[in-house]
């Protein structure tokens, strides 16, 4: 229990029971905390509750937050302890693999396997493994589920072992829902009641998640964010997370959304505004009178996309709407009473018209100014007004077609000639392909929408856009409109509740009539599990060298993520996904051009079938109720027959199978002793990759398709795995042999050592021989055999995207000692530190290009002084004997990170701490 230096322990009476809490108003008698942002108050309570005399939290840390200077640059370290951890299976399986490996390692160091055990509630939701193999038919859900279990039996058996072996660890089985929606609808406590040292304690629900979109839970007032699996494991094992006291950006919302706009349009607008401002490493907090017009689901949609706008979190306060949602989602009356009483007692309750907090900076948006929008074709922050999509597509087409050998170099001239879906001069027989599909002869053209997917946590949690899509489908079906035959349609609801209310509203059948059958309960297309395109469509794309598109209601559309054959990807609301499926192309202005013709031959426009806000609201009121949540979450951890008949091993330690290509004991702890290392200078390093801006974690560690001629594909084939059974990189994250071969293997990554050529290759340099072009993995292994360390050079926003720890693990296992970039995304920088890879920052205005670096040099990094220095010197040695020296910032941001790095990473630090306790 906390030392409570400021005497803030108080009693709270709720429903006749007395709970202890650490009172912020009591602290407010000593410090002026009245204008602290909501999120800072959560951090402050966390410190009060964990004060331990300075071992982790001291009086000075509490005072630093209580006296928070909104304008100050972050420079004060504090420790944050989340109340729980939530995981999904792509990132969760490697977490459990690491925990199993740590049980073996701690035993070798003299400890006990039982020391490796989650100390806080840790819940894993299996939602990333289902693929859209079957679509457009009533049995798609069942068949995809069957294929999912066949593919992932080893992984699921392993997770069932973990569920039995570890305390405080639960698994939500497949076909339940998407992790963030399940978290919002069921797992979130908002306020926690927990027995601590024999005392009933109440405190805010806070969470770390191994998925960057954990921030969705911020919509209901729960402070949480995505972390890499490495940091999550440390939290599970009781380690505090080191962070700098952040700046907080206030985002003021006014008014209400106009007719014809959706929460998706709003969040794409917010994302664009915040990306432009620059909020990496900052908290974002939403306030203003516009909150009273935002349903909880809309708030969750905005909070979900915090990774896309770059913030650590995007949080909303607790208010009456929060309680309404807790009632709607079937939470108990006693839990709702606790949330209300605690929030009001702590000054965490929001009322319309309340005084505004102090913020580091503020933005303002009148919701009435929001317009229908999409984002694309390759970044979620690149918002495009619906009226501009056709031109956006055409503007982006040119750069993607310059290598068509039979096309005129004046691509823009051909673009101008295009009409409807036709782009390009058909007489050249490029940009078109005639195919036969579903007993129809059709012409595929550039801009064809080949994937239309209602998917992902961002929007499938929101009844307004889901029922809006259903009502639009009903209106379209009544007029005889259909999806184009080349469009792969799919509906991946975020939870079983969604299917129930779609069915109850009578619109599920209408969606099915347009091809949108339920394909599974998981991330599907948004994570890259779009499955194969129909053979005829795939062949047509290859024949015509087509630039085709996807439209999905997801949050990510990075290059190579959705499908390897689809070069343009647009994020859109679920109703617009249906509309584009009907249109069959993005080379159309849906605000002006007809979607198609009705059965009586009349043009039908989008405005003719778009449901009104009132119509959607009336259907929500009539169909979405607590009973749907209660029945679907009654046995959320139980699972179906498929899940419960999976055989799994017993025992405290996992029995590793050497033949497994899914689960393997990783090499991170091989040869580890109790001795702590030092942070040494780097000498003679070669460049593994020279990259530009916006290299995402998808580029570094792909989640989707494994090519059979890639290093990972060849490895699997050598072990008897047929290409049809490759599954995905994401599903094989429990095997380091596969994943290290997949690092930097994205088909769209561009190593600038080749002038922009796509693919995961590099140049291997050896003295007195010509450089050799190899896959990045093969080159890295040669360098490792040569005893040569490696570095990566990159531009801005390195590591944008998902919180996958494999982007750092793979980098480490390839032998990369440092990454030098113009800027890092928050989670990936932290992951690199956690895996012992040094992040270094170019000075402002400098990068590889300005310094004349082409990747052929050797590099020295000096002046690290065992991590004590904040600056280092990099010297690049050219073959002609000349050198280039430049200064970089060492991105070890806190003393704790320096300590982790000396240990070789955060998990090594934790292991040594635990082993030392056992030895003592």
Secondary structure, DSSP 4 states (H G I P E B T S, - for coil): ----TT--EEEEEETTEEEEEE-HHHHTTTS--TT--HHHHHHHHHHHHH--TTSS--HHHHHHHHT--TTSPP--EEEE--SEEEEEHHHHHHHHHHHHHHHHHHHHTT--GGGSS-SSEEEEE--S----SS-SSTTHHHHHHHHHHHHHHHHHHHHHHHHHHSTTEEEE-SSSB-HHHHIIIII--SEEEEEETTEEEEEE-EEEESSGGGGGGGGGT-EEEE--HHHHHHHHTTPPEEEEPPPEEEEEEES-PPTT--HHHHHHHHHHHHHHH--TT-EEEEESGGGGGS-HHHHHHHHHTHHHHT-SEEE--B-HHHHHHHHHTT--HHHHHHHHHHHHHTT-B--TTPPPPP-SEEEEEEGGG---EEE-SS-TT-EEEGGGHHHHHHHHHHHHHTT-TTS-S-HHHHHHH-BTTB-S-GGGT-SEEEEEETTEEEEEETTBEEEEEE-SHHHHT-HHHHHHHHHHHHHHHHTT----TT-EEEE--SBHHHHHHHHHTT-HHHHHHTT--B--SS-GGGGT---PPPHHHHHHHHHHT---EEEESSS---TTTS-TT--EEEE--HHHHHHHHHH-BSSS-TTTS--EE-TTS-EE-HHHHPPPHHHHHHHHHHH--HHHHHHHSTTTTT--HHHHT-----SSS----TT-SS----GGGTT--S-------EEEEEEEEE--S--BHHHHB--SB--TTSHHHHHHHHTT--GGG--BTGGGTT-HHHHHHHBT--TT-B-GGGTS-BSSEEEE--TTS--EEEEHHHHHHHHHHHT--EEEE--SSBTBS---THHHHHHHHTTEEEEEES-B-HHHHHHHHHTT-EEEEEPTT--TTTTT--S-SEEEEE--GGGT-SEEEEEEE-TTS-EEEEEEEE---SHHHHHHHHHTSHHHHHHHHHHHHHH-
